[in-house]
């Protein structure tokens, strides 16, 4: 695992315009929307850059004011965007930036996301024109997700090609199989993400795979009746071991588990397999200002901890603490430039046994 302090990180995906009614409002009665930019991979690049990691984001955005504003926001957080392509009519018929609308939940009312990203510039781009060998040159770490391949067949081929090229070039590869039911079916996600696993070193979001189950006892497994289980330590360890037996290339597997007494108050903990052992984080309970991007903050926290070569237990605790603090920040990304602040949360005594 690359632990150089000057490690160079790159990620690729769609950056989205997020529109949110203020003050927990409903879309049907709102005539004012707050605008932010985000998206899973962009969120991770933003979080790592703010923590001092040399971070680059690759995407395709329309050559218009919205696309340029998205790039401006990334660059204002010291994310390198030179590889970002401004699509022209010759490259893609679409001049759309993917958009989503967020109704922020409160109390017992859940949040609601409405996507408007079909026919976006990135989904219709011809990636066969991209020289991946040059694009990935000089980088140490590549991160991809299960969201981008759901956008179009072209994006799916591009993700697989990126994974293969990165492994040939010796990059550390992390992959988050985060599943979006509004973009593709669970079976499609499982089948595609499983094809990605042989090229992955660090795996997040194991939910799409359903690789482990006991045929003699349907109550055992990582899913039941299409729903992810909330595992205990022993069951999670068995799931991790099954992954590693099938894919020995995996160096680290991590997942966070959420308990939600209400939309406004949650608890988080995490499990991580690393160097032949399963680790369990502390559990954190907290109030929520903005939940979006919590999983990305967990992933970026763990990537940062691995790059900085933290002890294994600190890796998983730092990742969860990163996610916790993201829930207190408006917008999609964990904009924190103080490692010590996250460590302070990580070290708080919650009086919960590991």
C-alpha atoms as a printed R data frame, in Angstrom:
    type eleno elety resid chain resno       x       y       z
1   ATOM     1    CA   UNK     A     1   0.000   0.000   0.000
2   ATOM     2    CA   UNK     A     2   1.360   3.386  -0.958
3   ATOM     3    CA   UNK     A     3   2.141   5.381   2.185
4   ATOM     4    CA   UNK     A     4   4.218   8.185   0.711
5   ATOM     5    CA   UNK     A     5   3.417  11.579   2.183
6   ATOM     6    CA   UNK     A     6   3.423  13.056  -1.313
7   ATOM     7    CA   UNK     A     7   1.159  10.400  -2.843
8   ATOM     8    CA   UNK     A     8  -0.776  11.658  -5.868
9   ATOM     9    CA   UNK     A     9  -4.469  10.781  -5.959
10  ATOM    10    CA   UNK     A    10  -6.864  10.794  -8.916
11  ATOM    11    CA   UNK     A    11 -10.554  10.008  -9.164
12  ATOM    12    CA   UNK     A    12 -13.075  10.094 -11.990
13  ATOM    13    CA   UNK     A    13 -16.826  10.517 -12.151
14  ATOM    14    CA   UNK     A    14 -19.712  12.914 -12.673
15  ATOM    15    CA   UNK     A    15 -19.917  16.205 -10.847
16  ATOM    16    CA   UNK     A    16 -23.507  17.253 -10.196
17  ATOM    17    CA   UNK     A    17 -25.372  20.463  -9.556
18  ATOM    18    CA   UNK     A    18 -27.331  20.052  -6.320
19  ATOM    19    CA   UNK     A    19 -30.452  22.168  -5.778
20  ATOM    20    CA   UNK     A    20 -31.992  22.206  -2.294
21  ATOM    21    CA   UNK     A    21 -35.010  24.097  -0.909
22  ATOM    22    CA   UNK     A    22 -33.803  26.062   2.148
23  ATOM    23    CA   UNK     A    23 -34.939  25.417   5.708
24  ATOM    24    CA   UNK     A    24 -35.974  21.789   5.158
25  ATOM    25    CA   UNK     A    25 -38.544  22.926   2.585
26  ATOM    26    CA   UNK     A    26 -40.505  20.777   0.132
27  ATOM    27    CA   UNK     A    27 -39.875  21.101  -3.592
28  ATOM    28    CA   UNK     A    28 -43.565  21.422  -4.470
29  ATOM    29    CA   UNK     A    29 -43.870  24.675  -2.506
30  ATOM    30    CA   UNK     A    30 -40.371  26.114  -3.041
31  ATOM    31    CA   UNK     A    31 -39.457  28.915  -5.402
32  ATOM    32    CA   UNK     A    32 -35.944  29.318  -4.023
33  ATOM    33    CA   UNK     A    33 -33.179  26.710  -4.178
34  ATOM    34    CA   UNK     A    34 -29.670  26.650  -2.718
35  ATOM    35    CA   UNK     A    35 -27.062  25.565  -5.272
36  ATOM    36    CA   UNK     A    36 -24.064  23.375  -4.493
37  ATOM    37    CA   UNK     A    37 -21.887  21.024  -6.503
38  ATOM    38    CA   UNK     A    38 -21.042  17.457  -5.578
39  ATOM    39    CA   UNK     A    39 -21.024  13.816  -6.569
40  ATOM    40    CA   UNK     A    40 -19.359  10.821  -4.940
41  ATOM    41    CA   UNK     A    41 -15.950  10.930  -6.599
42  ATOM    42    CA   UNK     A    42 -15.756  14.742  -6.551
43  ATOM    43    CA   UNK     A    43 -16.598  14.694  -2.834
44  ATOM    44    CA   UNK     A    44 -13.645  12.429  -2.141
45  ATOM    45    CA   UNK     A    45 -11.233  14.561  -4.165
46  ATOM    46    CA   UNK     A    46 -12.440  17.662  -2.300
47  ATOM    47    CA   UNK     A    47 -12.064  16.055   1.122
48  ATOM    48    CA   UNK     A    48  -8.571  14.731   0.437
49  ATOM    49    CA   UNK     A    49  -7.403  17.995  -1.080
50  ATOM    50    CA   UNK     A    50  -8.553  19.929   1.983
51  ATOM    51    CA   UNK     A    51  -6.525  17.521   4.139
52  ATOM    52    CA   UNK     A    52  -3.438  18.250   2.055
53  ATOM    53    CA   UNK     A    53  -3.370  15.314  -0.373
54  ATOM    54    CA   UNK     A    54  -2.414  16.108  -3.976
55  ATOM    55    CA   UNK     A    55  -5.809  15.376  -5.572
56  ATOM    56    CA   UNK     A    56  -6.985  15.374  -9.174
57  ATOM    57    CA   UNK     A    57 -10.505  14.981 -10.562
58  ATOM    58    CA   UNK     A    58 -11.325  13.865 -14.106
59  ATOM    59    CA   UNK     A    59 -14.755  14.347 -15.637
60  ATOM    60    CA   UNK     A    60 -16.644  15.645 -18.641
61  ATOM    61    CA   UNK     A    61 -18.770  18.753 -18.198
62  ATOM    62    CA   UNK     A    62 -20.615  20.947 -20.693
63  ATOM    63    CA   UNK     A    63 -18.805  23.937 -22.133
64  ATOM    64    CA   UNK     A    64 -21.145  26.430 -20.516
65  ATOM    65    CA   UNK     A    65 -21.493  28.465 -17.339
66  ATOM    66    CA   UNK     A    66 -22.688  25.531 -15.215
67  ATOM    67    CA   UNK     A    67 -19.804  23.297 -16.240
68  ATOM    68    CA   UNK     A    68 -17.284  26.075 -15.672
69  ATOM    69    CA   UNK     A    69 -18.804  26.915 -12.281
70  ATOM    70    CA   UNK     A    70 -18.393  23.293 -11.181
71  ATOM    71    CA   UNK     A    71 -14.733  23.351 -12.182
72  ATOM    72    CA   UNK     A    72 -14.240  26.697 -10.439
73  ATOM    73    CA   UNK     A    73 -15.604  25.237  -7.193
74  ATOM    74    CA   UNK     A    74 -13.226  22.274  -7.384
75  ATOM    75    CA   UNK     A    75 -10.231  24.472  -8.129
76  ATOM    76    CA   UNK     A    76 -11.132  26.791  -5.251
77  ATOM    77    CA   UNK     A    77 -10.511  23.755  -3.014
78  ATOM    78    CA   UNK     A    78  -7.119  23.047  -4.626
79  ATOM    79    CA   UNK     A    79  -8.374  20.076  -6.646
80  ATOM    80    CA   UNK     A    80  -6.489  19.752  -9.935
81  ATOM    81    CA   UNK     A    81  -8.956  19.856 -12.838
82  ATOM    82    CA   UNK     A    82  -6.671  20.135 -15.851
83  ATOM    83    CA   UNK     A    83  -7.878  16.701 -17.088
84  ATOM    84    CA   UNK     A    84 -11.555  17.799 -16.994
85  ATOM    85    CA   UNK     A    85 -12.973  17.915 -20.526
86  ATOM    86    CA   UNK     A    86 -15.349  20.650 -21.671
87  ATOM    87    CA   UNK     A    87 -17.605  18.823 -24.104
88  ATOM    88    CA   UNK     A    88 -18.340  20.380 -27.458
89  ATOM    89    CA   UNK     A    89 -21.132  19.523 -29.935
90  ATOM    90    CA   UNK     A    90 -18.575  17.558 -31.955
91  ATOM    91    CA   UNK     A    91 -17.776  15.319 -28.952
92  ATOM    92    CA   UNK     A    92 -21.248  14.791 -27.508
93  ATOM    93    CA   UNK     A    93 -24.755  15.959 -28.440
94  ATOM    94    CA   UNK     A    94 -25.457  16.852 -24.819
95  ATOM    95    CA   UNK     A    95 -24.705  20.151 -23.170
96  ATOM    96    CA   UNK     A    96 -26.211  19.126 -19.830
97  ATOM    97    CA   UNK     A    97 -24.654  19.074 -16.411
98  ATOM    98    CA   UNK     A    98 -26.179  16.320 -14.284
99  ATOM    99    CA   UNK     A    99 -28.464  17.729 -11.596
100 ATOM   100    CA   UNK     A   100 -30.192  16.436  -8.514
101 ATOM   101    CA   UNK     A   101 -32.778  17.937  -6.201
102 ATOM   102    CA   UNK     A   102 -32.579  17.264  -2.479
103 ATOM   103    CA   UNK     A   103 -35.415  17.622  -0.018
104 ATOM   104    CA   UNK     A   104 -33.673  17.578   3.344
105 ATOM   105    CA   UNK     A   105 -35.522  15.430   5.843
106 ATOM   106    CA   UNK     A   106 -36.249  16.351   9.414
107 ATOM   107    CA   UNK     A   107 -37.336  14.289  12.414
108 ATOM   108    CA   UNK     A   108 -39.448  11.404  11.144
109 ATOM   109    CA   UNK     A   109 -39.655  12.780   7.569
110 ATOM   110    CA   UNK     A   110 -36.889  11.227   5.422
111 ATOM   111    CA   UNK     A   111 -34.798  13.093   2.877
112 ATOM   112    CA   UNK     A   112 -35.704  12.653  -0.768
113 ATOM   113    CA   UNK     A   113 -33.463  12.829  -3.854
114 ATOM   114    CA   UNK     A   114 -34.753  13.442  -7.378
115 ATOM   115    CA   UNK     A   115 -32.199  12.922 -10.160
116 ATOM   116    CA   UNK     A   116 -32.162  14.877 -13.410
117 ATOM   117    CA   UNK     A   117 -28.967  13.531 -14.946
118 ATOM   118    CA   UNK     A   118 -30.111  11.550 -17.994
119 ATOM   119    CA   UNK     A   119 -28.262  12.504 -21.207
120 ATOM   120    CA   UNK     A   120 -25.654  14.473 -19.252
121 ATOM   121    CA   UNK     A   121 -22.396  15.365 -20.991
122 ATOM   122    CA   UNK     A   122 -20.376  12.639 -19.287
123 ATOM   123    CA   UNK     A   123 -22.925   9.925 -19.997
124 ATOM   124    CA   UNK     A   124 -22.845  10.591 -23.748
125 ATOM   125    CA   UNK     A   125 -19.114  11.168 -24.135
126 ATOM   126    CA   UNK     A   126 -17.016   8.806 -26.295
127 ATOM   127    CA   UNK     A   127 -14.275   7.727 -23.873
128 ATOM   128    CA   UNK     A   128 -12.454   5.723 -26.529
129 ATOM   129    CA   UNK     A   129 -10.773   9.016 -27.389
130 ATOM   130    CA   UNK     A   130  -9.123   9.231 -23.932
131 ATOM   131    CA   UNK     A   131  -5.509   8.058 -23.598
132 ATOM   132    CA   UNK     A   132  -5.708   6.287 -20.237
133 ATOM   133    CA   UNK     A   133  -2.008   5.530 -20.094
134 ATOM   134    CA   UNK     A   134  -1.223   9.248 -20.227
135 ATOM   135    CA   UNK     A   135  -4.132  10.198 -17.990
136 ATOM   136    CA   UNK     A   136  -2.954   7.926 -15.155
137 ATOM   137    CA   UNK     A   137   0.734   8.647 -15.557
138 ATOM   138    CA   UNK     A   138   2.516   9.776 -12.370
139 ATOM   139    CA   UNK     A   139  -0.405   8.969 -10.054
140 ATOM   140    CA   UNK     A   140  -0.195   6.605  -7.083
141 ATOM   141    CA   UNK     A   141  -3.864   6.049  -6.209
142 ATOM   142    CA   UNK     A   142  -7.033   5.761  -8.326
143 ATOM   143    CA   UNK     A   143 -10.541   5.807  -6.870
144 ATOM   144    CA   UNK     A   144 -13.707   4.849  -8.756
145 ATOM   145    CA   UNK     A   145 -17.289   4.064  -7.809
146 ATOM   146    CA   UNK     A   146 -20.285   1.976  -8.810
147 ATOM   147    CA   UNK     A   147 -22.234   5.130  -9.669
148 ATOM   148    CA   UNK     A   148 -20.345   6.174 -12.802
149 ATOM   149    CA   UNK     A   149 -20.788   2.868 -14.705
150 ATOM   150    CA   UNK     A   150 -24.548   3.100 -14.105
151 ATOM   151    CA   UNK     A   151 -24.744   6.269 -16.215
152 ATOM   152    CA   UNK     A   152 -24.231   4.662 -19.635
153 ATOM   153    CA   UNK     A   153 -22.546   1.729 -21.409
154 ATOM   154    CA   UNK     A   154 -19.740   4.093 -22.433
155 ATOM   155    CA   UNK     A   155 -19.107   5.040 -18.802
156 ATOM   156    CA   UNK     A   156 -19.169   1.377 -17.762
157 ATOM   157    CA   UNK     A   157 -16.540   0.446 -20.343
158 ATOM   158    CA   UNK     A   158 -14.449   3.433 -19.294
159 ATOM   159    CA   UNK     A   159 -14.483   2.408 -15.622
160 ATOM   160    CA   UNK     A   160 -13.348  -1.125 -16.417
161 ATOM   161    CA   UNK     A   161 -10.629   0.164 -18.744
162 ATOM   162    CA   UNK     A   162  -9.436   2.561 -16.021
163 ATOM   163    CA   UNK     A   163  -9.237  -0.262 -13.487
164 ATOM   164    CA   UNK     A   164  -7.260  -2.495 -15.820
165 ATOM   165    CA   UNK     A   165  -4.859   0.270 -16.859
166 ATOM   166    CA   UNK     A   166  -4.313   1.365 -13.253
167 ATOM   167    CA   UNK     A   167  -3.377  -2.163 -12.199
168 ATOM   168    CA   UNK     A   168  -0.989  -2.498 -15.133
169 ATOM   169    CA   UNK     A   169   0.677   0.743 -14.034
170 ATOM   170    CA   UNK     A   170   0.910  -0.321 -10.383
171 ATOM   171    CA   UNK     A   171  -1.499   2.202  -8.847
172 ATOM   172    CA   UNK     A   172  -3.345   1.430  -5.646
173 ATOM   173    CA   UNK     A   173  -7.008   1.136  -6.651
174 ATOM   174    CA   UNK     A   174  -9.982   1.800  -4.389
175 ATOM   175    CA   UNK     A   175 -13.566   1.163  -5.443
176 ATOM   176    CA   UNK     A   176 -16.862   2.019  -3.783
177 ATOM   177    CA   UNK     A   177 -19.700  -0.209  -4.940
178 ATOM   178    CA   UNK     A   178 -22.306   2.306  -3.761
179 ATOM   179    CA   UNK     A   179 -25.614   1.298  -5.295
180 ATOM   180    CA   UNK     A   180 -28.133   3.767  -6.731
181 ATOM   181    CA   UNK     A   181 -31.463   2.078  -7.422
182 ATOM   182    CA   UNK     A   182 -32.633   5.049  -9.499
183 ATOM   183    CA   UNK     A   183 -29.815   4.479 -12.009
184 ATOM   184    CA   UNK     A   184 -29.834   0.683 -12.501
185 ATOM   185    CA   UNK     A   185 -31.128  -2.529 -11.012
186 ATOM   186    CA   UNK     A   186 -29.521  -4.336  -8.126
187 ATOM   187    CA   UNK     A   187 -28.708  -7.284 -10.427
188 ATOM   188    CA   UNK     A   188 -26.994  -4.986 -12.925
189 ATOM   189    CA   UNK     A   189 -24.958  -3.382 -10.156
190 ATOM   190    CA   UNK     A   190 -23.965  -6.750  -8.705
191 ATOM   191    CA   UNK     A   191 -22.899  -8.169 -12.070
192 ATOM   192    CA   UNK     A   192 -20.855  -5.152 -13.097
193 ATOM   193    CA   UNK     A   193 -19.230  -4.451  -9.738
194 ATOM   194    CA   UNK     A   194 -18.239  -8.099  -9.415
195 ATOM   195    CA   UNK     A   195 -16.341  -7.754 -12.708
196 ATOM   196    CA   UNK     A   196 -14.375  -4.905 -11.119
197 ATOM   197    CA   UNK     A   197 -13.217  -6.814  -8.044
198 ATOM   198    CA   UNK     A   198 -10.100  -8.525  -9.528
199 ATOM   199    CA   UNK     A   199  -8.546  -5.074 -10.083
200 ATOM   200    CA   UNK     A   200  -9.337  -3.570  -6.666
201 ATOM   201    CA   UNK     A   201  -7.037  -3.181  -3.650
202 ATOM   202    CA   UNK     A   202  -9.339  -1.257  -1.288
203 ATOM   203    CA   UNK     A   203 -13.066  -2.012  -1.364
204 ATOM   204    CA   UNK     A   204 -15.903   0.051   0.078
205 ATOM   205    CA   UNK     A   205 -19.631  -0.548  -0.085
206 ATOM   206    CA   UNK     A   206 -19.893  -4.322  -0.350
207 ATOM   207    CA   UNK     A   207 -23.696  -4.266  -0.581
208 ATOM   208    CA   UNK     A   208 -24.047  -4.812  -4.370
209 ATOM   209    CA   UNK     A   209 -22.168  -8.095  -4.456
210 ATOM   210    CA   UNK     A   210 -24.163 -10.666  -2.464
211 ATOM   211    CA   UNK     A   211 -21.223 -13.030  -2.758
212 ATOM   212    CA   UNK     A   212 -21.656 -14.792   0.531
213 ATOM   213    CA   UNK     A   213 -24.647 -16.789   1.707
214 ATOM   214    CA   UNK     A   214 -25.306 -20.106   3.399
215 ATOM   215    CA   UNK     A   215 -27.626 -22.178   1.185
216 ATOM   216    CA   UNK     A   216 -28.510 -24.445   4.108
217 ATOM   217    CA   UNK     A   217 -29.526 -21.515   6.321
218 ATOM   218    CA   UNK     A   218 -31.100 -18.529   4.501
219 ATOM   219    CA   UNK     A   219 -30.761 -16.434   7.670
220 ATOM   220    CA   UNK     A   220 -26.981 -16.351   7.186
221 ATOM   221    CA   UNK     A   221 -25.357 -14.057   4.667
222 ATOM   222    CA   UNK     A   222 -24.656 -10.448   3.858
223 ATOM   223    CA   UNK     A   223 -28.156  -9.927   2.377
224 ATOM   224    CA   UNK     A   224 -31.589 -11.348   3.133
225 ATOM   225    CA   UNK     A   225 -34.635 -10.845   0.916
226 ATOM   226    CA   UNK     A   226 -32.774  -8.148  -1.012
227 ATOM   227    CA   UNK     A   227 -31.980  -6.125   2.115
228 ATOM   228    CA   UNK     A   228 -28.461  -5.639   3.568
229 ATOM   229    CA   UNK     A   229 -28.144  -7.024   7.063
230 ATOM   230    CA   UNK     A   230 -26.725  -5.093  10.006
231 ATOM   231    CA   UNK     A   231 -24.046  -7.616  10.931
232 ATOM   232    CA   UNK     A   232 -22.345  -8.365  14.193
233 ATOM   233    CA   UNK     A   233 -18.580  -8.720  14.384
234 ATOM   234    CA   UNK     A   234 -18.398 -12.476  13.752
235 ATOM   235    CA   UNK     A   235 -20.737 -12.397  10.775
236 ATOM   236    CA   UNK     A   236 -18.939  -9.413   9.243
237 ATOM   237    CA   UNK     A   237 -15.605 -11.159   9.666
238 ATOM   238    CA   UNK     A   238 -16.998 -14.208   7.850
239 ATOM   239    CA   UNK     A   239 -18.186 -12.002   4.981
240 ATOM   240    CA   UNK     A   240 -14.761 -10.349   4.704
241 ATOM   241    CA   UNK     A   241 -12.975 -13.687   4.694
242 ATOM   242    CA   UNK     A   242 -15.212 -14.941   1.930
243 ATOM   243    CA   UNK     A   243 -14.359 -11.906  -0.201
244 ATOM   244    CA   UNK     A   244 -10.633 -12.327   0.367
245 ATOM   245    CA   UNK     A   245 -10.707 -16.048  -0.378
246 ATOM   246    CA   UNK     A   246 -12.327 -15.338  -3.720
247 ATOM   247    CA   UNK     A   247 -10.320 -12.175  -4.448
248 ATOM   248    CA   UNK     A   248  -6.889 -12.406  -2.776
249 ATOM   249    CA   UNK     A   249  -5.894  -9.131  -4.453
250 ATOM   250    CA   UNK     A   250  -8.033  -7.261  -1.885
251 ATOM   251    CA   UNK     A   251  -5.799  -5.616   0.693
252 ATOM   252    CA   UNK     A   252  -8.505  -3.794   2.621
253 ATOM   253    CA   UNK     A   253 -12.309  -4.011   2.840
254 ATOM   254    CA   UNK     A   254 -14.347  -1.519   4.837
255 ATOM   255    CA   UNK     A   255 -18.024  -0.816   5.422
256 ATOM   256    CA   UNK     A   256 -19.849   1.526   7.736
257 ATOM   257    CA   UNK     A   257 -23.095   0.554   9.448
258 ATOM   258    CA   UNK     A   258 -25.733   3.149  10.221
259 ATOM   259    CA   UNK     A   259 -28.418   3.099  12.904
260 ATOM   260    CA   UNK     A   260 -31.120   5.729  12.425
261 ATOM   261    CA   UNK     A   261 -33.475   6.374  15.358
262 ATOM   262    CA   UNK     A   262 -34.660   9.385  13.331
263 ATOM   263    CA   UNK     A   263 -33.668  11.331  10.237
264 ATOM   264    CA   UNK     A   264 -32.071  13.959  12.479
265 ATOM   265    CA   UNK     A   265 -30.122  11.650  14.788
266 ATOM   266    CA   UNK     A   266 -27.990   8.674  13.698
267 ATOM   267    CA   UNK     A   267 -25.244   6.405  14.952
268 ATOM   268    CA   UNK     A   268 -22.316   5.094  12.921
269 ATOM   269    CA   UNK     A   269 -19.724   2.406  13.347
270 ATOM   270    CA   UNK     A   270 -17.577   0.511  10.872
271 ATOM   271    CA   UNK     A   271 -15.821  -2.760  10.203
272 ATOM   272    CA   UNK     A   272 -12.552  -3.103   8.322
273 ATOM   273    CA   UNK     A   273 -10.546  -6.092   7.126
274 ATOM   274    CA   UNK     A   274  -6.847  -5.293   6.868
275 ATOM   275    CA   UNK     A   275  -3.728  -7.485   6.891
276 ATOM   276    CA   UNK     A   276  -5.617 -10.627   7.828
277 ATOM   277    CA   UNK     A   277  -7.662  -9.196  10.675
278 ATOM   278    CA   UNK     A   278 -11.080  -7.599  11.138
279 ATOM   279    CA   UNK     A   279 -11.269  -4.325  13.072
280 ATOM   280    CA   UNK     A   280 -14.350  -2.731  14.596
281 ATOM   281    CA   UNK     A   281 -14.552   1.010  15.118
282 ATOM   282    CA   UNK     A   282 -16.002   2.947  17.973
283 ATOM   283    CA   UNK     A   283 -19.665   3.825  17.624
284 ATOM   284    CA   UNK     A   284 -20.568   7.483  17.265
285 ATOM   285    CA   UNK     A   285 -23.991   9.037  17.896
286 ATOM   286    CA   UNK     A   286 -24.662  12.507  16.494
287 ATOM   287    CA   UNK     A   287 -27.204  15.013  15.207
288 ATOM   288    CA   UNK     A   288 -27.411  15.645  11.475
289 ATOM   289    CA   UNK     A   289 -27.209  18.925   9.618
290 ATOM   290    CA   UNK     A   290 -26.634  17.401   6.146
291 ATOM   291    CA   UNK     A   291 -26.371  13.650   5.575
292 ATOM   292    CA   UNK     A   292 -25.400  13.717   1.891
293 ATOM   293    CA   UNK     A   293 -21.810  12.606   1.332
294 ATOM   294    CA   UNK     A   294 -21.444  10.741   4.614
295 ATOM   295    CA   UNK     A   295 -20.298   7.587   2.854
296 ATOM   296    CA   UNK     A   296 -17.848   9.552   0.712
297 ATOM   297    CA   UNK     A   297 -16.410  11.148   3.863
298 ATOM   298    CA   UNK     A   298 -15.929   7.668   5.324
299 ATOM   299    CA   UNK     A   299 -14.098   6.545   2.178
300 ATOM   300    CA   UNK     A   300 -11.926   9.659   1.971
301 ATOM   301    CA   UNK     A   301 -11.088   9.365   5.672
302 ATOM   302    CA   UNK     A   302  -9.895   5.809   5.245
303 ATOM   303    CA   UNK     A   303  -7.949   6.612   2.071
304 ATOM   304    CA   UNK     A   304  -6.250   9.496   3.876
305 ATOM   305    CA   UNK     A   305  -5.419   7.294   6.872
306 ATOM   306    CA   UNK     A   306  -3.942   4.618   4.601
307 ATOM   307    CA   UNK     A   307  -1.889   7.126   2.629
308 ATOM   308    CA   UNK     A   308  -0.559   8.520   5.915
309 ATOM   309    CA   UNK     A   309   0.122   4.996   7.206
310 ATOM   310    CA   UNK     A   310  -1.985   5.223  10.378
311 ATOM   311    CA   UNK     A   311  -2.157   2.172  12.647
312 ATOM   312    CA   UNK     A   312  -4.996  -0.105  11.521
313 ATOM   313    CA   UNK     A   313  -7.350   0.663  14.420
314 ATOM   314    CA   UNK     A   314  -6.820   4.382  13.890
315 ATOM   315    CA   UNK     A   315  -7.615   3.944  10.193
316 ATOM   316    CA   UNK     A   316 -11.151   2.729  10.785
317 ATOM   317    CA   UNK     A   317 -11.792   5.124  13.690
318 ATOM   318    CA   UNK     A   318 -10.541   8.093  11.644
319 ATOM   319    CA   UNK     A   319 -12.758   7.073   8.716
320 ATOM   320    CA   UNK     A   320 -15.878   6.956  10.887
321 ATOM   321    CA   UNK     A   321 -14.983  10.235  12.615
322 ATOM   322    CA   UNK     A   322 -14.574  11.832   9.180
323 ATOM   323    CA   UNK     A   323 -18.071  10.703   8.242
324 ATOM   324    CA   UNK     A   324 -19.483  11.954  11.545
325 ATOM   325    CA   UNK     A   325 -18.090  15.443  11.079
326 ATOM   326    CA   UNK     A   326 -19.369  15.577   7.475
327 ATOM   327    CA   UNK     A   327 -22.911  15.260   8.852
328 ATOM   328    CA   UNK     A   328 -22.387  18.675  10.488
329 ATOM   329    CA   UNK     A   329 -21.433  20.425   7.206
330 ATOM   330    CA   UNK     A   330 -23.761  21.800   4.512
331 ATOM   331    CA   UNK     A   331 -23.088  20.514   1.023
332 ATOM   332    CA   UNK     A   332 -21.864  17.208  -0.386
333 ATOM   333    CA   UNK     A   333 -18.203  17.198   0.646
334 ATOM   334    CA   UNK     A   334 -16.282  17.016   3.906
335 ATOM   335    CA   UNK     A   335 -14.570  20.413   3.736
336 ATOM   336    CA   UNK     A   336 -12.255  20.024   6.716
337 ATOM   337    CA   UNK     A   337  -8.630  21.142   6.568
338 ATOM   338    CA   UNK     A   338  -7.694  20.104  10.101
339 ATOM   339    CA   UNK     A   339  -6.661  16.494  10.684
340 ATOM   340    CA   UNK     A   340  -6.450  17.151  14.422
341 ATOM   341    CA   UNK     A   341 -10.120  18.135  14.557
342 ATOM   342    CA   UNK     A   342 -11.087  14.746  13.132
343 ATOM   343    CA   UNK     A   343  -8.683  13.038  15.532
344 ATOM   344    CA   UNK     A   344 -10.316  14.848  18.448
345 ATOM   345    CA   UNK     A   345 -13.665  13.378  17.452
346 ATOM   346    CA   UNK     A   346 -12.062   9.993  16.884
347 ATOM   347    CA   UNK     A   347 -10.577  10.044  20.373
348 ATOM   348    CA   UNK     A   348 -13.721  11.108  22.218
349 ATOM   349    CA   UNK     A   349 -14.851   8.613  24.856
350 ATOM   350    CA   UNK     A   350 -18.214   7.194  23.849
351 ATOM   351    CA   UNK     A   351 -18.022   4.453  26.465
352 ATOM   352    CA   UNK     A   352 -18.863   1.784  23.893
353 ATOM   353    CA   UNK     A   353 -16.921  -1.444  23.743
354 ATOM   354    CA   UNK     A   354 -15.085  -2.242  20.559
